[in-house]
Every structure is written in structure tokens, then in C-alpha cells.
Amino acid sequence: MRVLLTGGAGYIATHTCVELLNEGNDIVVADNLSNSSEEAVRRVKKLTGRDFPFYRLDVCDARALNDLFDSEKIDSVIHFAGLKAVGESVSKPIEYYTNNLYSTLTLIEAMRAHDVYKIVFSSSATVYSVNTTSEMTEDMNTGCINPYGWTKYMIEQILRDVAKTDERWSAILLRYFNPVGAHKSGMIGEDPNGIPNNLMPCVLQFASGRLENLTVYGDDYPTRDGTCVRDYIHVVDLAKGHVAALKYMDGFSGCDEINLGTGKGTSVLELINTFERVNGLKLDYKIGARRPGDSPACFANADKARRLLGWKAQLNIEDMCRDAWRWQTMNPNGYKKGSD
């Protein structure tokens, strides 16, 4: 199988590249590098011992994208490309709607023009309504609280509508929960731009001295220790979920949404305490006020993924903390020069 990965130089995408290549697939990577590094692509090649084409292009650029499809025989697509910072989406909604929706429409048009009808979409648990209960099932109410989430929601609907037009279309909408960790080699991992908002990157940068403070936002939630509970999933497990989705599409027509999570909730303090224990560190975090919009608990019901894809998360929170810290210590500056 020859798979195009849009936004293929990103965090989750590079780990998916590794898993696809290890399974014997061929890949083509396209990325405009606006929030990623070509060094990550080079490391995937080094890690797997496999070469593959890399196109530096914007998926919104119809001419460049069609030229790629003209040059490469593509069987299926995993669509990662898109702006992804929740906070930034609130201050730049026009940019997020324009980029994320238009890039998807451009991609679908190019696929259709080249008789490619299989697509896995990088969606998110942000599409679920915050008013739902803590365990999320795919049939629950959807509804978003920020423009980033709404772009995921709208793209899901676009793909549902497109899939109805031609039985050759096969679209799987993978709703991620909270990806963390890194490849066990320490060669690829998460390298966020600027000051991170998510917990694990904050923990890593604080532990390595790049961040001055580590704040736990709220300790008075109705949870077992008062801090928010989330479903953290190892990025390698998440990557393997994409491979499973591609295999599933061989006999599938239409569009379906599938959660990818562990099905287990871990609190903020539990993650911090586990990180300290497995890595032999002490983190002097501070307790702050709640952040607006944070729900007390959110974790996946992953039964559908097990039933349809034959997929289940294998790595635990200790693996996530250990692998993430290995990546950070081996690459204190991420993919930037001087990080090796």
C-alpha cells in the first residue's frame, strides 16, 4: 500500500510513518513545515532504514497537490495537516477555518480527480460536547467550545457527506484523546512551538529547565484527587491505530468515527507523580486556579476500536512518562540545531 500523509512531518504523523514503514507499506509525506521540522522526516528515514518522497507543500495549494498526485501513485491518504493550537484558534478563528477547511476540500478534490477514495482523518475528542458524561462513546452528543474543535467537527461532516456520494469512498474519522510519549529510540517526539499548553510538554520543559513554572490548574474538581482526569494515550499506540484503520478500510465503504484512547482516566497529579517516580525526579509544581472550559473528567470508551479495528492500547502511563523524558533528555532543543 502506498500512503500519502498530509502534515506528515508532525508529532503523531512521524510516529505513524514509522509504523507504516515497519509494516512494509510505502509512504509519501507532504508538509509545509509551518509547525514541524524536516529533521523529523530525516530521522524517520534513519530510524526505519527506508527512503520515501518528501514534498514541501501547502495542502491548500491545489496545483502543488495535484502535481504530487500526478507524480506519485497513491492508494490512500491519512490527513494530519492543519492548524492545531486550541488557544490560538480562539484569537485567529478566520485563519483556522480558512486553513483547515480549505485544505481538506482541496485534498478531497485532488483525491477524487486521481481516483483515490480511501482517507483516514485525524480528528479529536474535542468534537464531543463538554456537557456529556466523562466516558465518551462515538454516539454521544457533539459540540465544540473553540474554533479548532469546530474545524474538526465540520471536516467530519464534510467527509460524511462526501462518502454518501460514491460507494467507493471509505473514510475513517479517528477521534484522539491525549497523545503523549515518544518513540522508544528517543529519535522522534513532540516538539511544540513556543510555550506549550498541554500537560506533558509543560512537565518536560519544566523538568529540563526550559520552563520556569509548572502549574496545576485547579485541585477542587469532583475527581479522586481534585485534579482533572484525562485519557493519555502513548503516541506509538495511536500511530498503530492508524495502521489498523487503513487495513480495516480494505473491506469498508462509507464513513465511520472511532475513538482512540486507553479507556482509562489519569489525573493531572497522577501523571506528575508517575513521571517523578519512573524518572527519579522531583517537580515543584504549583496549584493554580481552574482554567475556563476545562471539564473535570474525559476519557474514551474504546470498545469500537477493539471490535472493528482489532486495536487496543498496549502501553501504560509509566511507558508514556519514561519515553517522553528519554526524548526530552536526548533532544533538549527538540529538532533544532544543537539538539543531538
C-alpha positions in Angstrom: 0.0 0.0 0.0 1.2 3.5 -0.9 0.0 6.0 1.7 0.1 9.8 1.5 0.4 11.6 4.9 -0.5 15.2 4.8 1.1 17.1 7.6 3.4 14.1 7.7 6.3 15.8 9.5 4.3 16.4 12.7 4.3 14.6 16.0 1.7 12.0 15.6 2.3 11.7 11.8 6.0 10.9 12.1 5.3 8.0 14.5 2.6 6.8 12.1 5.2 6.9 9.3 7.4 4.6 11.3 4.7 2.1 12.0 3.5 2.1 8.3 7.1 1.6 7.1 7.7 -1.2 9.6 4.6 -2.9 8.3 6.0 -2.9 4.8 4.0 0.0 3.4 5.3 2.7 1.1 4.7 6.3 2.1 4.7 9.8 0.7 5.0 12.8 3.1 3.7 16.3 2.4 4.1 19.1 4.9 4.6 22.9 4.6 6.8 22.8 7.8 4.8 25.7 9.4 4.7 23.8 12.7 7.2 21.0 12.1 10.7 20.2 11.0 12.2 18.4 8.1 14.7 17.0 10.5 11.8 14.8 11.9 11.4 13.3 8.4 15.1 12.6 8.1 15.0 10.8 11.4 12.1 8.6 10.3 14.2 7.6 7.4 17.2 6.9 9.6 15.1 5.0 12.2 13.5 2.7 9.7 16.2 2.4 7.1 13.6 3.3 4.5 13.6 6.1 2.0 10.5 7.9 0.8 9.5 11.1 -1.1 9.0 14.3 0.9 7.1 17.2 -0.7 7.3 20.6 1.0 3.9 22.0 0.0 0.8 23.5 1.5 -2.2 21.2 1.1 -4.3 24.4 0.3 -2.2 24.8 -2.8 -4.3 22.8 -5.4 -1.7 23.0 -8.2 1.1 21.6 -6.0 -1.1 18.9 -4.5 -2.3 17.8 -7.9 1.2 17.7 -9.2 2.1 15.4 -6.3 -0.8 13.0 -7.2 0.3 13.1 -10.8 3.8 12.1 -9.8 3.1 9.5 -7.1 0.7 6.5 -7.3 -1.3 7.0 -4.1 -3.6 4.3 -2.7 -4.9 6.0 0.4 -4.4 9.2 2.5 -4.0 9.9 6.2 -4.9 13.6 6.6 -3.0 15.2 9.5 -2.4 18.6 8.0 -4.0 21.6 9.8 -3.5 24.3 12.4 -3.9 22.7 15.8 -3.4 25.2 18.7 -6.7 25.5 20.7 -5.8 28.8 22.3 -4.6 30.3 19.0 -7.7 29.2 17.3 -9.7 31.5 19.6 -7.7 34.5 18.7 -7.4 33.6 15.0 -10.6 31.9 14.0 -10.6 33.1 10.4 -7.2 31.6 9.8 -8.2 28.3 11.4 -11.4 27.9 9.5 -9.8 29.0 6.2 -6.7 26.7 6.5 -8.3 23.6 8.0 -11.5 23.5 5.9 -10.0 24.7 2.6 -7.0 22.3 2.9 -9.4 19.4 3.4 -11.6 20.4 0.4 -8.6 20.8 -1.8 -7.3 17.4 -0.7 -10.7 15.7 -1.4 -10.9 17.2 -4.8 -7.4 16.1 -5.7 -8.1 12.6 -4.4 -11.3 12.3 -6.5 -9.6 13.6 -9.6 -7.0 10.8 -9.2 -9.4 8.0 -8.2 -8.2 7.8 -4.6 -11.1 7.2 -2.3 -9.6 6.0 1.0 -8.9 8.5 3.7 -8.2 8.4 7.5 -8.8 11.7 9.1 -7.0 13.0 12.2 -10.0 14.1 14.3 -10.2 14.8 18.0 -12.2 14.2 21.2 -12.7 18.0 21.1 -15.8 17.3 18.9 -17.7 15.9 22.0 -19.9 18.2 23.9 -18.5 19.2 27.3 -21.9 18.6 28.8 -21.6 14.8 28.2 -20.6 12.3 30.9 -16.9 11.5 31.5 -16.7 8.3 29.4 -17.0 9.2 25.7 -18.7 6.9 23.2 -18.9 7.6 19.5 -22.7 8.1 19.5 -22.7 10.8 22.2 -23.6 14.4 21.6 -21.1 16.5 19.7 -20.5 20.2 20.1 -17.3 22.3 20.5 -16.1 25.2 22.6 -13.3 26.6 20.3 -12.7 27.1 16.6 -10.1 24.4 16.5 -12.7 21.8 17.6 -15.3 23.2 15.3 -13.0 22.7 12.3 -12.6 19.0 13.3 -16.4 18.8 13.6 -17.0 20.4 10.2 -14.4 18.3 8.4 -16.0 15.1 9.9 -19.3 16.3 8.4 -17.8 17.1 5.1 -16.3 13.6 4.9 -19.7 12.0 5.8 -21.4 13.9 3.1 -18.7 13.1 0.5 -18.8 9.4 1.4 -22.5 9.3 0.6 -21.9 10.4 -3.0 -19.9 7.4 -4.2 -19.7 3.9 -2.7 -16.0 3.8 -3.5 -15.3 6.3 -0.7 -14.0 4.9 2.6 -13.5 7.4 5.4 -12.5 6.7 9.0 -12.6 9.6 11.5 -10.2 8.8 14.3 -11.0 10.8 17.4 -7.9 11.1 19.5 -7.8 11.7 23.2 -4.5 12.9 24.8 -1.4 11.7 22.9 1.9 11.8 24.9 5.2 9.9 24.9 7.7 9.4 22.2 9.4 6.6 20.2 11.4 4.4 22.5 14.6 5.2 20.5 14.3 8.8 21.6 14.9 9.9 17.9 11.4 11.4 17.3 9.0 13.0 19.7 6.8 16.1 20.4 8.5 19.4 19.7 5.9 22.2 20.3 6.5 25.8 19.2 6.5 28.4 21.8 5.2 27.9 25.4 3.2 24.6 25.4 -0.4 24.4 26.7 -0.7 20.6 27.2 0.4 18.9 30.4 3.2 16.6 29.2 5.1 19.1 27.2 4.9 21.5 30.2 6.2 18.8 32.5 9.1 18.0 30.1 10.1 21.6 29.7 9.8 22.3 33.4 11.9 19.2 34.3 14.6 20.2 31.8 14.7 23.9 33.0 13.2 25.4 29.8 10.0 26.4 31.7 10.1 28.4 34.9 6.9 27.2 36.4 4.7 24.2 36.3 1.1 25.0 37.3 -1.7 22.5 38.1 -4.9 24.3 37.2 -7.4 23.5 39.9 -7.4 20.9 42.7 -11.0 21.2 43.7 -12.7 19.2 40.9 -15.0 16.3 41.8 -12.3 13.7 41.0 -10.3 11.3 43.2 -7.6 13.9 43.9 -9.3 17.1 42.9 -7.4 17.5 39.6 -8.7 17.0 36.0 -8.8 13.4 34.7 -7.8 12.7 31.1 -7.2 9.7 28.8 -3.5 9.8 28.0 -2.5 7.5 25.1 1.0 6.7 24.0 1.7 8.2 20.6 3.0 4.8 19.3 -0.3 3.1 20.2 -2.0 6.0 18.4 0.2 5.5 15.4 -0.7 1.8 15.3 -4.3 2.7 15.4 -3.9 4.5 12.0 -2.3 1.4 10.5 -5.2 -0.7 11.8 -7.7 1.8 10.3 -6.1 1.6 6.9 -6.3 -2.2 7.0 -9.9 -2.0 8.0 -10.8 0.2 5.1 -10.0 -2.6 2.6 -13.4 -4.1 3.2 -15.3 -0.9 4.3 -17.4 1.6 2.3 -18.8 4.7 3.8 -17.8 6.8 6.8 -17.4 6.0 10.5 -16.0 7.6 13.6 -13.8 5.7 16.0 -12.3 6.7 19.4 -8.6 6.0 20.0 -7.8 6.1 23.7 -6.9 3.7 26.5 -10.3 3.8 28.2 -8.6 4.8 31.4 -8.5 8.1 33.1 -5.4 9.5 34.7 -5.5 12.7 36.8 -3.0 15.5 36.4 -1.4 14.7 39.8 -1.2 11.0 38.9 0.7 11.8 35.7 3.1 14.2 37.5 3.7 11.7 40.3 4.3 8.8 37.9 6.7 11.0 35.9 8.6 11.7 39.1 8.7 8.1 40.1 9.8 6.4 36.8 12.4 9.1 36.0 13.8 9.7 39.5 12.9 13.4 39.6 11.1 15.8 41.8 8.9 18.5 40.3 8.0 21.5 42.4 4.7 22.3 40.8 2.2 25.0 41.9 -1.6 24.8 42.3 -3.4 27.5 40.4 -7.0 28.4 39.7 -9.2 26.4 37.3 -8.9 27.2 33.6 -12.2 28.2 31.9 -13.6 25.4 29.8 -11.7 22.5 31.5 -14.1 19.6 32.2 -13.4 17.5 35.4 -13.0 14.2 33.6 -12.9 12.9 30.0 -11.8 9.5 28.8 -12.6 7.2 25.9 -14.7 4.2 25.5 -12.5 2.3 23.1 -14.7 -0.7 22.5 -15.5 0.2 18.9 -11.8 0.3 18.0 -11.3 -3.1 19.5 -14.3 -4.5 17.8 -13.8 -3.0 14.3 -10.0 -2.5 14.1 -8.8 -5.2 16.3 -6.8 -2.4 18.1 -6.1 -1.9 21.8 -3.7 0.4 23.5 -0.7 -1.6 24.8 1.5 0.9 26.6 0.8 2.4 30.0 1.3 5.7 31.7 4.7 4.6 33.0 5.8 3.9 29.4 4.5 7.3 28.3 6.4 9.2 31.1 9.6 7.2 30.6 9.7 7.5 26.8 8.7 11.2 26.8 11.6 12.0 29.2 14.1 10.0 27.1 13.1 12.1 24.1 13.5 15.3 26.1 16.9 14.5 27.5 18.2 13.3 24.2 16.8 16.3 22.4 16.8 19.3 24.8 16.2 21.7 22.0 13.8 19.5 20.0 14.7 19.1 16.4 16.5 22.4 16.3 20.3 22.6 15.6 22.4 21.6 18.5 19.8 19.2 19.9 21.7 16.0 19.0 
